Amino acid sequence: MNQIKGLLFDIGGVLYTGTSVIKGAPATIAALQKQFPVRFLTNTTRRLPEAMLKKLTGFGFAVKEEELFTALSATKAFLTEKNAAALTVMTDEASSYFDDFISETPEYVVVGDAFTNFDYAHLNKAFRALNRGAGLVAAAKNRYFQDDDGALSMDAGGFIAALEFAGETSAKIIGKPSETFFHLAVASMGLKPDEVLMIGDDIESDIKGAQDAGLMTALVKTGKFQQRDLERGIVPDLLLEDVNALLLHV
């Protein structure tokens, strides 16, 4: 690990689980921030980036706005670049983040973790927009996440797959495991992918996604990690009991 010059951290499941911080994680991250440039990546799409910063600060982490890369902010950047109108299937809070783009004649249907808004009315409205020619954008396409009660809950992936099937289309994924998403975070540190270590709890979006983008990876056994993840043919460079164990390797 001597070639490591920068660190990317997934947030939920790595720094905290549910409503509880990983014991010792704030001190570990603070120590690592003295040694390396650090960025924090999240596919969380129910809450706004500002809410994520507030939550991390409340847990005792010192995270600057420019160090946080969220699927929502990357999606907004995509729509801004395209100067495109959108129809969102998200929570009301997350949808408000895209108020400047909302249109009844969208160029893109944008889907995040809509929670209780994943109902027939919202999904069918999205389907009809796709049927009229709109493109499908997935802010993130995770299968599941660890909920506040400690159990796994469905994420947006299954609902996005339903829209892909009904709309006979494929979604453009903006957040992890998009190579572009990882490379934006890496470039912000002035580094190359093979100089950066990604630390996550999701074997697919964190580990395989980062590997495909040319990064080294560390999988933590907290959050959504399950023992069966190690049987999927995806091999991280490091396997850690929790984020604190990273101090022994860098």
C-alpha contacts under 8 A as a table, 3 or more apart, distances in Angstrom:
res1	aa1	res2	aa2	distance
1	M	4	I	5.61
1	M	249	H	6.77
1	M	250	V	6.04
2	N	250	V	7.02
3	Q	195	E	5.93
4	I	7	L	7.75
4	I	194	D	7.87
4	I	195	E	4.86
4	I	196	V	5.49
4	I	197	L	6.52
4	I	250	V	7.46
5	K	36	F	6.16
5	K	37	P	7.44
5	K	191	L	7.53
5	K	195	E	5.37
5	K	196	V	5.95
6	G	36	F	5.23
6	G	37	P	5.13
6	G	38	V	5.97
6	G	186	V	7.98
6	G	189	M	7.36
6	G	191	L	7.42
6	G	195	E	6.55
6	G	196	V	4.76
6	G	197	L	6.52
7	L	36	F	6.76
7	L	37	P	6.54
7	L	38	V	4.90
7	L	39	R	6.43
7	L	196	V	5.57
7	L	197	L	5.02
7	L	198	M	6.07
7	L	199	I	7.55
8	L	38	V	5.88
8	L	39	R	4.88
8	L	40	F	5.70
8	L	41	L	6.80
8	L	185	A	7.80
8	L	196	V	7.18
8	L	197	L	6.14
8	L	198	M	4.64
8	L	199	I	6.13
9	F	14	V	7.46
9	F	38	V	7.62
9	F	39	R	6.32
9	F	40	F	4.79
9	F	41	L	5.93
9	F	198	M	5.96
9	F	199	I	4.94
9	F	200	G	6.32
10	D	13	G	7.63
10	D	14	V	6.11
10	D	15	L	7.67
10	D	40	F	5.92
10	D	41	L	4.96
10	D	42	T	5.65
10	D	198	M	7.69
10	D	199	I	6.15
10	D	200	G	4.99
10	D	201	D	7.44
10	D	206	D	7.36
11	I	14	V	5.39
11	I	15	L	5.32
11	I	16	Y	6.98
11	I	40	F	6.52
11	I	41	L	6.45
11	I	42	T	5.86
11	I	200	G	7.81
12	G	15	L	6.06
12	G	16	Y	5.53
12	G	17	T	6.01
12	G	18	G	7.66
12	G	42	T	7.41
12	G	223	G	7.00
13	G	16	Y	5.37
13	G	17	T	4.83
13	G	18	G	7.79
13	G	146	Q	7.14
13	G	200	G	7.69
13	G	201	D	6.06
13	G	222	T	5.76
13	G	223	G	3.50
13	G	224	K	6.33
14	V	17	T	7.26
14	V	22	I	7.37
14	V	199	I	7.70
14	V	200	G	6.16
14	V	201	D	6.24
14	V	220	V	6.86
14	V	222	T	6.39
14	V	223	G	6.34
14	V	242	D	7.23
14	V	243	V	6.32
15	L	21	V	6.19
15	L	22	I	5.61
15	L	25	A	6.07
15	L	26	P	7.81
15	L	243	V	7.23
16	Y	19	T	7.13
16	Y	20	S	5.61
16	Y	21	V	4.01
16	Y	22	I	4.88
16	Y	223	G	7.77
17	T	20	S	5.48
17	T	21	V	6.27
17	T	22	I	6.85
17	T	146	Q	7.20
17	T	147	D	7.95
17	T	148	D	7.23
17	T	150	G	7.34
17	T	222	T	7.75
17	T	223	G	5.73
18	G	146	Q	6.94
18	G	147	D	5.76
18	G	148	D	3.78
18	G	149	D	6.57
18	G	150	G	6.32
19	T	148	D	5.96
21	V	25	A	7.19
21	V	59	F	6.21
22	I	25	A	5.40
23	K	26	P	7.97
24	G	27	A	5.66
24	G	28	T	6.27
24	G	244	N	6.72
25	A	28	T	4.95
25	A	29	I	6.04
25	A	243	V	6.61
25	A	244	N	6.07
26	P	29	I	5.26
26	P	30	A	6.12
26	P	59	F	7.48
26	P	60	G	5.72
26	P	61	F	5.25
27	A	30	A	5.05
27	A	31	A	6.18
28	T	31	A	5.19
28	T	32	L	6.28
28	T	243	V	7.69
28	T	244	N	5.80
28	T	247	L	7.27
29	I	32	L	5.04
29	I	33	Q	6.02
29	I	61	F	7.39
30	A	33	Q	5.10
30	A	34	K	6.67
30	A	61	F	7.44
30	A	62	A	7.37
31	A	34	K	5.44
31	A	35	Q	7.04
32	L	35	Q	5.16
32	L	36	F	6.01
32	L	38	V	7.97
32	L	247	L	7.70
33	Q	36	F	5.30
33	Q	37	P	6.21
33	Q	38	V	6.18
37	P	189	M	6.46
38	V	67	E	6.93
38	V	189	M	7.87
39	R	67	E	4.76
39	R	68	L	6.06
39	R	69	F	7.29
39	R	185	A	6.73
40	F	67	E	6.06
40	F	68	L	4.91
40	F	69	F	6.03
41	L	68	L	6.16
41	L	69	F	4.82
41	L	70	T	5.80
42	T	69	F	6.54
42	T	70	T	4.99
42	T	71	A	6.41
42	T	175	G	7.83
42	T	176	K	7.82
43	N	70	T	6.04
43	N	71	A	5.01
43	N	72	L	7.77
43	N	139	A	7.57
43	N	140	A	5.72
43	N	142	N	7.93
43	N	175	G	5.92
43	N	176	K	6.46
44	T	47	R	6.79
44	T	70	T	7.15
44	T	71	A	6.86
44	T	72	L	7.88
44	T	113	D	7.64
44	T	140	A	7.84
45	T	48	L	7.15
45	T	70	T	8.00
45	T	71	A	6.66
45	T	72	L	6.03
45	T	90	M	7.76
45	T	94	A	6.73
45	T	112	G	5.44
45	T	113	D	5.55
45	T	114	A	7.98
45	T	139	A	7.28
45	T	140	A	7.48
46	R	90	M	7.07
46	R	91	T	5.86
46	R	93	E	7.14
46	R	94	A	5.79
46	R	112	G	7.17
46	R	113	D	5.64
46	R	114	A	6.59
46	R	115	F	7.49
47	R	51	A	6.14
47	R	52	M	6.89
47	R	93	E	6.58
47	R	94	A	5.88
48	L	51	A	5.25
48	L	52	M	6.52
48	L	72	L	7.31
48	L	93	E	7.15
48	L	94	A	5.96
48	L	97	Y	7.18
49	P	52	M	5.02
49	P	53	L	6.32
49	P	68	L	7.87
49	P	70	T	6.60
49	P	72	L	7.40
49	P	73	S	7.20
50	E	53	L	5.17
50	E	54	K	6.26
51	A	54	K	5.04
51	A	55	K	6.13
52	M	55	K	5.06
52	M	56	L	6.18
53	L	56	L	5.17
53	L	57	T	6.09
53	L	63	V	6.94
53	L	64	K	7.93
53	L	65	E	7.27
53	L	68	L	7.85
54	K	57	T	5.12
54	K	58	G	6.09
55	K	58	G	5.03
55	K	59	F	6.37
56	L	59	F	5.10
56	L	60	G	6.50
56	L	61	F	5.42
56	L	62	A	7.56
56	L	63	V	7.25
57	T	60	G	5.10
57	T	61	F	5.07
57	T	62	A	6.13
57	T	63	V	7.06
58	G	61	F	7.39
63	V	67	E	6.39
63	V	68	L	7.25
64	K	67	E	5.26
64	K	68	L	6.91
65	E	68	L	5.57
66	E	69	F	7.70
69	F	73	S	7.03
69	F	74	A	7.35
69	F	185	A	6.94
70	T	73	S	5.32
70	T	74	A	6.26
70	T	175	G	7.24
71	A	74	A	5.14
71	A	75	T	6.04
71	A	139	A	5.43
71	A	140	A	6.38
71	A	174	I	6.41
71	A	175	G	4.51
71	A	176	K	7.55
72	L	75	T	5.05
72	L	76	K	6.24
72	L	94	A	7.91
72	L	139	A	6.21
72	L	175	G	7.97
73	S	76	K	5.08
73	S	77	A	6.22
74	A	77	A	5.00
74	A	78	F	6.23
74	A	139	A	7.91
74	A	174	I	6.61
74	A	175	G	7.00
74	A	181	F	7.50
75	T	78	F	4.97
75	T	79	L	6.34
75	T	139	A	5.88
75	T	174	I	6.07
75	T	175	G	7.78
76	K	79	L	5.18
76	K	80	T	6.08
76	K	98	F	7.02
77	A	80	T	5.01
77	A	81	E	6.09
78	F	81	E	5.19
78	F	82	K	6.28
79	L	82	K	5.06
79	L	83	N	5.73
79	L	84	A	5.29
79	L	85	A	7.41
79	L	86	A	7.96
79	L	101	F	7.71
80	T	83	N	4.83
80	T	84	A	6.75
81	E	84	A	7.90
84	A	101	F	6.88
84	A	106	P	7.55
84	A	107	E	6.00
84	A	108	Y	7.26
85	A	101	F	4.80
85	A	102	I	5.84
85	A	103	S	5.72
85	A	105	T	7.41
85	A	106	P	4.80
85	A	107	E	5.36
85	A	108	Y	6.58
86	A	101	F	5.47
86	A	102	I	4.96
86	A	103	S	5.75
86	A	105	T	7.75
86	A	106	P	4.48
86	A	107	E	5.84
86	A	108	Y	4.86
86	A	109	V	5.65
86	A	110	V	6.52
87	L	101	F	7.99
87	L	102	I	5.65
87	L	103	S	6.14
87	L	104	E	6.95
87	L	105	T	7.94
87	L	106	P	5.64
87	L	108	Y	6.42
87	L	109	V	4.80
87	L	110	V	6.06
87	L	126	A	7.19
88	T	95	S	6.19
88	T	98	F	7.96
88	T	102	I	7.43
88	T	109	V	5.82
88	T	110	V	4.73
88	T	111	V	5.86
88	T	126	A	7.89
89	V	95	S	7.46
89	V	109	V	7.47
89	V	110	V	6.20
89	V	111	V	4.78
89	V	112	G	6.41
89	V	113	D	7.96
89	V	114	A	6.00
89	V	117	N	7.13
89	V	118	F	7.40
89	V	122	H	6.46
89	V	123	L	7.30
89	V	126	A	7.31
90	M	93	E	7.89
90	M	94	A	5.93
90	M	95	S	5.62
90	M	111	V	6.01
90	M	112	G	5.16
90	M	113	D	5.79
90	M	114	A	3.75
90	M	115	F	7.38
90	M	117	N	6.55
90	M	118	F	7.84
91	T	94	A	5.24
91	T	95	S	6.03
91	T	112	G	7.93
91	T	113	D	7.01
91	T	114	A	4.44
91	T	115	F	6.29
91	T	116	T	7.49
91	T	117	N	6.15
92	D	95	S	5.07
92	D	96	S	6.27
93	E	96	S	5.37
93	E	97	Y	7.11
94	A	97	Y	5.37
94	A	98	F	7.45
95	S	98	F	5.46
95	S	99	D	6.78
96	S	99	D	5.12
98	F	101	F	5.46
98	F	102	I	6.48
99	D	102	I	5.43
102	I	106	P	7.33
103	S	106	P	5.30
105	T	129	A	7.51
106	P	109	V	6.83
106	P	129	A	7.13
106	P	134	A	6.29
107	E	133	G	7.61
107	E	134	A	4.70
107	E	135	G	6.20
108	Y	130	L	7.96
108	Y	134	A	4.91
108	Y	135	G	4.54
108	Y	136	L	5.62
108	Y	137	V	6.52
109	V	126	A	6.29
109	V	129	A	7.12
109	V	130	L	7.09
109	V	134	A	6.41
109	V	135	G	6.10
109	V	136	L	4.95
109	V	137	V	5.96
110	V	136	L	6.26
110	V	137	V	4.76
110	V	138	A	5.90
110	V	139	A	6.80
111	V	114	A	7.50
111	V	136	L	7.83
111	V	137	V	6.28
111	V	138	A	5.01
111	V	139	A	5.99
111	V	140	A	7.76
111	V	156	A	7.57
111	V	160	I	7.11
112	G	138	A	6.31
112	G	139	A	5.35
112	G	140	A	6.15
112	G	141	K	7.78
112	G	156	A	5.95
113	D	140	A	7.96
113	D	155	D	5.95
113	D	156	A	4.69
114	A	117	N	5.01
114	A	118	F	5.53
114	A	156	A	7.22
115	F	118	F	5.93
116	T	119	D	6.79
117	N	122	H	6.60
118	F	122	H	6.45
118	F	123	L	6.57
118	F	159	F	7.54
119	D	122	H	5.64
119	D	123	L	6.20
120	Y	123	L	5.15
120	Y	124	N	5.71
121	A	124	N	5.33
121	A	125	K	6.14
122	H	125	K	5.22
122	H	126	A	6.28
123	L	126	A	5.03
123	L	127	F	6.12
123	L	163	L	7.47
124	N	127	F	4.81
124	N	128	R	6.13
125	K	128	R	5.21
125	K	129	A	6.40
126	A	129	A	5.15
126	A	130	L	6.30
126	A	163	L	7.79
127	F	130	L	5.04
127	F	131	N	6.09
127	F	163	L	6.33
127	F	166	A	6.98
127	F	167	G	6.04
128	R	131	N	4.88
128	R	132	R	6.29
129	A	132	R	5.08
129	A	133	G	6.64
129	A	134	A	5.66
130	L	133	G	5.15
130	L	134	A	4.58
130	L	135	G	6.30
130	L	136	L	7.06
130	L	167	G	5.89
131	N	134	A	7.14
131	N	167	G	6.12
135	G	171	A	7.54
136	L	164	E	7.89
136	L	169	T	7.44
136	L	170	S	6.85
136	L	171	A	4.77
136	L	172	K	6.35
137	V	171	A	5.13
137	V	172	K	4.78
137	V	173	I	6.11
137	V	174	I	7.28
138	A	141	K	6.08
138	A	160	I	7.12
138	A	171	A	5.87
138	A	172	K	5.88
138	A	173	I	4.78
138	A	174	I	6.21
138	A	175	G	7.94
139	A	173	I	6.05
139	A	174	I	5.06
139	A	175	G	5.69
140	A	156	A	7.15
140	A	157	G	7.48
140	A	173	I	6.06
140	A	174	I	6.27
140	A	175	G	5.10
140	A	176	K	6.60
141	K	155	D	7.46
141	K	156	A	5.64
141	K	157	G	4.19
141	K	158	G	7.95
141	K	160	I	7.03
141	K	173	I	6.91
142	N	145	F	7.54
142	N	155	D	5.69
142	N	156	A	6.11
142	N	157	G	4.93
142	N	205	S	7.18
143	R	154	M	6.27
143	R	155	D	5.29
143	R	156	A	6.73
143	R	157	G	4.87
143	R	158	G	6.45
144	Y	152	L	6.27
144	Y	153	S	5.39
144	Y	154	M	4.40
144	Y	155	D	4.34
144	Y	156	A	7.63
144	Y	157	G	7.60
145	F	152	L	5.44
145	F	153	S	5.54
145	F	154	M	6.61
145	F	155	D	6.11
145	F	224	K	6.08
146	Q	149	D	7.94
146	Q	150	G	5.87
146	Q	151	A	5.62
146	Q	152	L	4.45
146	Q	153	S	6.22
146	Q	223	G	6.00
146	Q	224	K	5.33
147	D	150	G	5.43
147	D	151	A	5.64
147	D	152	L	5.74
147	D	153	S	5.95
148	D	151	A	7.51
152	L	224	K	7.02
154	M	157	G	7.86
154	M	158	G	7.50
155	D	158	G	7.05
156	A	159	F	5.47
156	A	160	I	6.15
157	G	160	I	5.12
157	G	161	A	6.13
158	G	161	A	5.06
158	G	162	A	6.37
159	F	162	A	4.99
159	F	163	L	6.46
160	I	163	L	5.12
160	I	164	E	6.16
160	I	171	A	7.54
161	A	164	E	4.95
161	A	165	F	6.15
162	A	165	F	5.12
162	A	166	A	6.11
163	L	166	A	5.10
163	L	167	G	5.59
163	L	168	E	7.91
163	L	169	T	7.93
164	E	167	G	5.23
164	E	168	E	5.54
164	E	169	T	4.90
164	E	170	S	5.41
164	E	171	A	6.71
165	F	168	E	5.18
165	F	169	T	6.88
173	I	176	K	7.66
173	I	177	P	7.73
173	I	178	S	6.22
174	I	178	S	5.96
174	I	180	T	7.84
174	I	181	F	6.75
175	G	178	S	5.63
175	G	181	F	5.71
176	K	179	E	7.52
176	K	181	F	6.34
176	K	182	F	7.22
176	K	205	S	5.29
176	K	206	D	6.68
176	K	209	G	6.53
177	P	181	F	7.48
177	P	182	F	7.73
177	P	204	E	7.42
177	P	205	S	4.43
177	P	206	D	6.51
177	P	208	K	7.46
177	P	209	G	4.17
177	P	210	A	6.90
178	S	181	F	5.30
178	S	182	F	6.76
178	S	209	G	6.63
179	E	182	F	5.33
179	E	183	H	6.13
179	E	209	G	6.83
179	E	210	A	7.31
179	E	212	D	7.06
179	E	213	A	5.00
180	T	183	H	5.04
180	T	184	L	6.07
181	F	184	L	5.32
181	F	185	A	6.64
182	F	185	A	5.34
182	F	186	V	6.26
182	F	210	A	6.74
182	F	213	A	6.79
183	H	186	V	4.92
183	H	187	A	5.89
183	H	193	P	6.96
183	H	213	A	7.18
184	L	187	A	5.17
184	L	188	S	6.21
185	A	188	S	5.22
185	A	189	M	6.99
186	V	189	M	5.51
186	V	190	G	6.81
186	V	191	L	5.79
186	V	192	K	6.51
186	V	193	P	6.26
186	V	196	V	7.15
187	A	190	G	4.96
187	A	191	L	5.73
187	A	192	K	6.99
188	S	191	L	7.66
191	L	195	E	6.46
191	L	196	V	7.42
192	K	195	E	5.45
192	K	196	V	7.05
193	P	196	V	5.48
193	P	213	A	7.03
193	P	214	G	5.32
193	P	215	L	4.92
194	D	197	L	7.92
194	D	214	G	5.70
194	D	215	L	4.96
194	D	216	M	6.50
195	E	215	L	7.14
195	E	216	M	7.79
196	V	215	L	5.69
196	V	216	M	6.26
197	L	215	L	5.97
197	L	216	M	4.67
197	L	217	T	5.26
197	L	218	A	7.06
198	M	206	D	7.23
198	M	207	I	7.34
198	M	210	A	6.57
198	M	215	L	6.74
198	M	216	M	6.20
198	M	217	T	4.73
198	M	218	A	6.13
199	I	206	D	7.35
199	I	207	I	7.78
199	I	217	T	5.92
199	I	218	A	4.70
199	I	219	L	5.97
199	I	220	V	7.18
199	I	243	V	7.87
200	G	203	I	7.69
200	G	206	D	5.30
200	G	207	I	6.70
200	G	217	T	7.85
200	G	218	A	6.47
200	G	219	L	5.30
200	G	220	V	6.11
201	D	206	D	6.84
201	D	207	I	7.97
201	D	219	L	5.53
201	D	220	V	5.22
201	D	221	K	6.68
201	D	222	T	6.41
201	D	223	G	6.01
201	D	224	K	6.02
201	D	225	F	5.43
202	D	205	S	5.76
202	D	206	D	5.14
202	D	207	I	6.54
202	D	219	L	7.52
202	D	224	K	6.49
202	D	225	F	6.37
203	I	206	D	5.90
203	I	207	I	4.95
203	I	208	K	6.31
203	I	219	L	7.16
203	I	225	F	7.55
203	I	229	D	6.26
203	I	234	I	7.12
204	E	207	I	5.67
204	E	208	K	5.00
204	E	209	G	6.32
205	S	208	K	6.11
205	S	209	G	5.00
205	S	210	A	7.56
206	D	209	G	5.48
206	D	210	A	5.88
207	I	210	A	5.27
207	I	211	Q	6.10
207	I	217	T	5.86
207	I	218	A	7.24
207	I	219	L	6.88
207	I	234	I	7.63
207	I	236	P	6.47
208	K	211	Q	4.98
208	K	212	D	6.02
208	K	234	I	6.50
209	G	212	D	5.22
209	G	213	A	6.34
210	A	213	A	4.96
210	A	214	G	6.39
210	A	215	L	5.27
210	A	216	M	7.09
210	A	217	T	6.83
211	Q	214	G	5.07
211	Q	215	L	5.13
211	Q	216	M	6.24
211	Q	217	T	6.84
212	D	215	L	7.47
216	M	236	P	7.67
216	M	237	D	6.34
217	T	236	P	5.31
217	T	237	D	5.30
217	T	238	L	6.48
218	A	236	P	5.57
218	A	237	D	5.75
218	A	238	L	4.41
218	A	239	L	5.73
218	A	240	L	6.95
219	L	236	P	6.13
219	L	238	L	6.23
219	L	239	L	4.98
219	L	240	L	6.07
220	V	223	G	7.99
220	V	225	F	7.13
220	V	239	L	6.04
220	V	240	L	4.68
220	V	241	E	5.67
220	V	242	D	5.07
220	V	243	V	6.39
221	K	225	F	5.32
221	K	226	Q	7.44
221	K	239	L	7.54
221	K	240	L	6.19
221	K	241	E	5.00
221	K	242	D	5.84
222	T	225	F	5.66
222	T	241	E	7.13
222	T	242	D	6.04
225	F	229	D	6.91
226	Q	229	D	5.50
226	Q	230	L	7.96
227	Q	230	L	5.93
227	Q	231	E	7.83
228	R	231	E	5.32
228	R	232	R	7.31
229	D	232	R	5.71
230	L	233	G	6.94
230	L	234	I	6.92
230	L	235	V	7.24
231	E	234	I	7.62
236	P	239	L	6.53
240	L	243	V	6.80
240	L	245	A	5.93
240	L	246	L	7.02
241	E	245	A	6.54
242	D	245	A	5.81
242	D	246	L	7.75
243	V	246	L	5.59
244	N	247	L	6.10
245	A	248	L	5.72
245	A	249	H	7.51
246	L	249	H	5.37
246	L	250	V	6.55
247	L	250	V	5.83
